[in-house]
Amino acid sequence: MSRFYSDLVSSISPYVPGEQPKDRRFIKLNTNENPYPASSRAVAAIHSVTGLEARLYPDPQASLLRQTLADYHRLKPEEIFVGNGSDEVLAMLFPAFFNPRDLIAFPDITYSFYPVYAALYGIPSLTPPLAADFSIDLDDYPQDLRGLLLANPNAPTGIAKGRDEIEALLRKRRDTLVVVDEAYIDFGGESAIPLIRSHDNLLVVQTMSKSRSLAGLRVGIAFGNPALIKGLEAIRDSFNSYTVDVVAQRAAIAAYEDIEHFETTRQAIIATRERTSHRLAELGFNVTPSRANFIFCTLPGVPGIEVQQYLRDNGVLVRRFGGERINDWLRITIGRDDEMDEVVRLLAAFVAAGRA
Ligand SMILES: Cc1ncc(COP(=O)(O)O)c(C=O)c1O
């Protein structure tokens, strides 16, 4: 605490990132990182940056990267914005599109950065509760919203909505900017990107941190009509024009071009998720139907903190969130097969000890 703190700093409650341990080796399943290394082509691109290139500022428009993304998704570069991780893209879209007099909404249980940004920018937000099965019931949301944020698949539940449901929502709420955060879309969801041309009230946000295994480089993307993209650029250029550095731009291009690496690793993660969900259900866990690179589960009758501590004592880090309804639930990132085998083995021993 300093007497020089602004009212803003004194009043905010910042996001708390998952632990990044330094002192001990854990099976690290707490921050939804990809268990497989990034594409070797992306790594070669990282090494290819010369001292002379590093001397210069990066291309503020990230033109080559945006062109690569445009070719991949059959869009135009003007429909694409890139930022320093999707967290930054989200941080910029709040002031780009919402005013302190506007009302926005997102579910009570979702990515915990949304309320942090809403509070930072003083945007009033409604947080309708998820349904009993943790799905998002859009009928619970009032009509006169300026913005609606949906993580799809949702975090930390992993439950996804289909493109048809997103399309129906866009039609029904033409005066609401719908932000679909697709951080986990490549693990089995249906992207809303094909809808951006027909709906000027849609902004789709994606990241290279999960399915492209580049969390360390920080590259996030927004897809929307060119006017929305210009709004994001106006905020970026009022803040820092060089948000995506030269190494990140080049590696991101290479990662997008390595379709084989992307396909093999994401299919491996999907297969491991399905197998692990099934085995945890057999052990007596409730497991939500996840389309993400994590599973969300609880062992009925056992406090979540106990299961989390037991896993930690045995070298496995998983994430647990506060809040009455999900206190006893664990979010377990999907690791490699051998890592998930160890988790299942530990949890089977935990359940057996409880029954004994
Ligand atoms: C739903 C959701 N959106 C966005 C992010 C941010 O990802 P990044 O800033 O690494 O792109 C995360 C990270 O965990 C997430 O879970």
Ligand as a Chemical Component Dictionary entry (heavy atoms), coordinates in Angstrom:
data_LIG
# 
_chem_comp.id                   LIG 
_chem_comp.type                 NON-POLYMER 
_chem_comp.pdbx_formal_charge   0 
_chem_comp.three_letter_code    LIG 
# 
loop_
_chem_comp_atom.comp_id 
_chem_comp_atom.atom_id 
_chem_comp_atom.alt_atom_id 
_chem_comp_atom.type_symbol 
_chem_comp_atom.charge 
_chem_comp_atom.model_Cartn_x 
_chem_comp_atom.model_Cartn_y 
_chem_comp_atom.model_Cartn_z 
_chem_comp_atom.pdbx_ordinal 
LIG C1 C1 C 0 -11.621 -18.290 -21.558 1  
LIG C2 C2 C 0 -10.253 -17.715 -21.664 2  
LIG N1 N1 N 0 -10.071 -16.620 -22.401 3  
LIG C3 C3 C 0 -8.859  -16.061 -22.535 4  
LIG C4 C4 C 0 -7.746  -16.597 -21.910 5  
LIG C5 C5 C 0 -6.423  -15.881 -22.041 6  
LIG O1 O1 O 0 -5.542  -16.517 -22.859 7  
LIG P1 P1 P 0 -4.232  -15.788 -23.402 8  
LIG O2 O2 O 0 -4.163  -14.427 -22.772 9  
LIG O3 O3 O 0 -3.113  -16.668 -23.019 10 
LIG O4 O4 O 0 -4.415  -15.693 -24.880 11 
LIG C6 C6 C 0 -7.882  -17.738 -21.135 12 
LIG C7 C7 C 0 -6.683  -18.291 -20.458 13 
LIG O5 O5 O 0 -6.696  -19.189 -19.705 14 
LIG C8 C8 C 0 -9.166  -18.317 -21.002 15 
LIG O6 O6 O 0 -9.355  -19.382 -20.224 16 
# 
loop_
_chem_comp_bond.comp_id 
_chem_comp_bond.atom_id_1 
_chem_comp_bond.atom_id_2 
_chem_comp_bond.value_order 
_chem_comp_bond.pdbx_ordinal 
LIG C1 C2 SING 1  
LIG C2 N1 SING 2  
LIG C2 C8 DOUB 3  
LIG N1 C3 DOUB 4  
LIG C3 C4 SING 5  
LIG C4 C5 SING 6  
LIG C4 C6 DOUB 7  
LIG C5 O1 SING 8  
LIG O1 P1 SING 9  
LIG P1 O2 DOUB 10 
LIG P1 O3 SING 11 
LIG P1 O4 SING 12 
LIG C6 C7 SING 13 
LIG C6 C8 SING 14 
LIG C7 O5 DOUB 15 
LIG C8 O6 SING 16 
# 
